[in-house]
């Protein structure tokens, strides 16, 4: 995934997409303790990102995805990071079937 996937960068998150090995595609979340120190905040962001993937699921099922936090996120920016995640997922969902 990290070598062959296509990267989409945002301010808070990076999304890596590759054609899925099986159907449906898999989704991974990388949220480091250093980026978001409190577990409750990491879990809040992870839940919001999971919901964004669930809502986009028919269109992104053909991809394996990794959503990775790029750097430190303040507690007040978690909602903005989740909104950015939704936008990145929507961008991948709009890709043609052969591209990632």
Secondary structure as the mmCIF struct_conf table of DSSP 4:
data_model
#
loop_
_struct_conf.conf_type_id
_struct_conf.id
_struct_conf.beg_label_comp_id
_struct_conf.beg_label_asym_id
_struct_conf.beg_label_seq_id
_struct_conf.end_label_comp_id
_struct_conf.end_label_asym_id
_struct_conf.end_label_seq_id
TURN_TY1_P TURN_TY1_P1 UNK A 2 UNK A 4
BEND BEND1 UNK A 5 UNK A 5
STRN STRN1 UNK A 6 UNK A 9
BEND BEND2 UNK A 11 UNK A 12
STRN STRN2 UNK A 13 UNK A 19
BEND BEND3 UNK A 21 UNK A 24
HELX_LH_PP_P HELX_LH_PP_P1 UNK A 25 UNK A 26
STRN STRN3 UNK A 27 UNK A 30
TURN_TY1_P TURN_TY1_P2 UNK A 33 UNK A 35
BEND BEND4 UNK A 36 UNK A 36
BEND BEND5 UNK A 38 UNK A 38
HELX_RH_AL_P HELX_RH_AL_P1 UNK A 39 UNK A 55
TURN_TY1_P TURN_TY1_P3 UNK A 56 UNK A 56
HELX_RH_AL_P HELX_RH_AL_P2 UNK A 57 UNK A 60
TURN_TY1_P TURN_TY1_P4 UNK A 61 UNK A 62
STRN STRN4 UNK A 63 UNK A 69
BEND BEND6 UNK A 71 UNK A 71
HELX_RH_3T_P HELX_RH_3T_P1 UNK A 75 UNK A 77
HELX_RH_AL_P HELX_RH_AL_P3 UNK A 78 UNK A 93
TURN_TY1_P TURN_TY1_P5 UNK A 94 UNK A 94
BEND BEND7 UNK A 95 UNK A 95
TURN_TY1_P TURN_TY1_P6 UNK A 97 UNK A 98
#
